[in-house]
C-alpha cells in the first residue's frame, strides 16, 4: 500500500521513464536537473574505457623488441659458423651469451655489429628491417661493441680515448684546436653516470682493468648507444675489478640500454644477467630467463650432455 502511494506521488511524466528503466533491469537516478540517467550507460562507458586501455597497452604480446634476429646464418665457405639463430632483445635487459670456444658467439655478435654480413636471415630494429654492410651502419643504428682487447690507446687520457675520432674543436675561422675542457667535462659526466671513479685526465696506461672497461663503455655512451655488445669484459681482471665492471653493466641497464654479455665465467652471468642464451656448434640450444635455469643446466647444454632447453 505504501509503495503504491509513493508511486502515485511521482509525476506522470516520470512514470513512463521508470517503467522503461525497469524493463532494462536498471534503477533510475535523478541528477540536479531531475533528468534520469541509467547505470547501464555508465557501465557501458566504463567497459569502453577498459577496452580502450587494453587496446592501448596491448600487454606483453604486442611489444616491439629493440632488436630482433630472424634465422640468422653465417658461413665461411664450407664452415657453418652460425646456423639459423633467432633472438629478441628488449630494452633494459642484459642477455648472457654462453658457449664453448668455436660455438659461434663472437661471429653472431660481429654480425650484429656489422663486421660480417649474414649469409641468410634478417634483422629488425624497432619492428623495421635493417641491413648492416659495415660497422658504421651499426653505429648509426645505436649498436656499439666493446671488444675483448678494448681497442684503447694507452698513450692517451681517458677523455682522449672516449672522444677518439670524435674530438670537439674550437677556434676562429680555419684555425682549430682540440677543445680539451669540453672533452674533460663531458667525459667526467659520463663516468659519473656510470658511477665509476675513472678520472678524465688520467692516462689509460696507468689504469686498472676495471677502469679500462669504464673508458671503453663510456665511449659507447658518447655515441648514445641503444645496444652494447660486450665480448669477455670480465676476463683476465681481478675480483674487485670484476665487481666494478658488473656494476657498470647494471648502470647501462638502468638507463634502458640492451647488453649482450659474452662470457665463460658462469658466476658473472648468473650475477648480472636477466636472460641467458646458449650456443653449441653454431646453433642456439637455449634461450630462457636466468631464474629458470641453473649453472648445472648451462654446463650440460654447453658440453652436449643436454641437447636443448
C-alpha positions, -999 to +999 in steps of 0.1 A: +000+000+000+028+024+009+047+016-023+016+023-044+010+056-026+046+067-032+044+058-068+012+077-071+031+108-059+056+106-088+047+129-117+031+112-147+060+124-170+084+103-149+064+071-147+070+061-183+107+065-179+107+044-147+088+016-165+112+017-193+141+016-169+126-014-151+122-033-184+160-028-189+167-041-154+182-008-142+171+016-115+170+053-124+190+080-107+179+117-107+205+144-112+202+181-102+180+189-132+157+159-124+168+141-156+172+104-155+205+086-162+209+049-163+237+029-147+238+008-178+251+039-197+278+044-171+287+008-171+290+008-209+313+038-207+334+020-181+336-011-202+346+011-233+373+027-212+387-006-201+387-020-236+404+012-249+431+008-222+436-028-231+439-020-267+464+008-260+486-013-237+482-045-256+501-065-230+535-081-235+524-098-266+522-065-285+556-052-275+582-045-302+617-058-295+646-033-298+665-058-319+651-090-335+672-116-353+653-139-376+670-171-387+705-156-390+731-179-405+768-172-414+791-194-432+827-191-443+830-213-473+821-248-462+823-238-425+789-230-409+798-207-380+762-196-372+732-217-381+696-204-381+697-183-349+667-162-338+669-139-309+649-110-294+664-082-273+643-060-252+651-026-237+668-025-203+679-061-201+712-080-201+714-112-221+742-136-213+756-154-244+774-186-235+790-215-253+823-233-258+851-220-280+840-221-316+803-222-307+796-191-328+792-165-301+817-139-314+806-145-350+770-138-341+780-106-322+801-095-352+771-100-375+750-077-352+779-052-351+781-050-389+815-067-392+801-096-411+770-096-433+748-126-426+747-154-452+709-156-447+683-142-423+671-108-414+675-082-386+648-059-374+651-029-351+620-014-336+600-035-360+618-023-391+642-044-411+678-031-412+707-041-434+743-036-420+770-036-445+798-023-422+803-013-386+795+024-393+760+013-403+755-004-370+767+026-351+742+047-370+715+025-355+729+028-320+748-006-319+782-004-302+806-032-294+833-034-267+859-059-279+878-082-256+911-062-262+891-029-256+909-012-285+922+017-263+953+039-269+975+037-238+993+070-245+960+090-244+940+101-215+906+086-206+889+116-222+911+113-253+900+077-257+864+084-252+864+111-279+888+094-302+879+103-339+850+125-325+870+153-308+852+186-304+871+216-319+873+253-311+890+282-327+885+311-351+880+306-388+903+279-403+924+277-371+911+249-349+924+232-318+911+204-297+886+216-271+901+198-241+880+215-214+848+203-232+862+168-236+871+166-199+838+179-187+817+156-209+838+125-201+836+133-164+798+134-166+797+101-184+819+084-158+797+099-131+766+085-147+783+051-147+793+055-111+829+050-120+859+065-102+878+069-135+892+104-140+891+120-175+927+134-173+944+101-162+964+082-188+950+048-198+983+031-194+982+036-157+946+023-153+933-010-138+913-034-159+880-022-145+889+015-153+898+005-188+864-012-192+848+020-179+866+040-206+855+016-234+819+017-221+820+055-218+829+056-255+797+038-263+777+062-241+791+091-260+776+076-292+742+073-275+742+035-279+710+016-275+726-018-278+761-026-263+778-059-272+804-069-247+829-096-255+845-112-224+847-079-204+855-097-171+883-119-185+918-116-170+909-090-144+908-092-106+878-100-085+875-063-074+876-052-110+850-077-120+826-062-094+833-028-109+825-040-145+793-057-134+782-025-117+789-006-149+767-031-168+739-026-143+742+012-148+737+008-185+707-015-180+691+011-156+694+036-185+673+013-208+703+000-228+704-035-241+735-055-233+747-088-249+773-102-224+796-129-238+814-147-211+828-180-200+825-170-163+793-187-151+791-168-118+792-134-136+764-145-160+741-155-131+751-125-111+740-098-136+720-112-165+682-113-169+683-139-197+707-165-210+712-178-245+735-209-250+751-218-284+767-250-294+782-257-328+767-225-343+732-233-331+712-217-303+702-245-279+686-225-251+671-191-245+654-186-212+651-164-181+681-167-158+658-175-129+645-206-148+680-221-154+710-232-133+748-235-138+744-272-140+719-270-168+740-245-187+771-267-184+752-296-197+740-275-227+775-263-235+790-298-234+762-315-252+750-337-223+717-319-227+705-313-263+681-284-258+663-265-230 
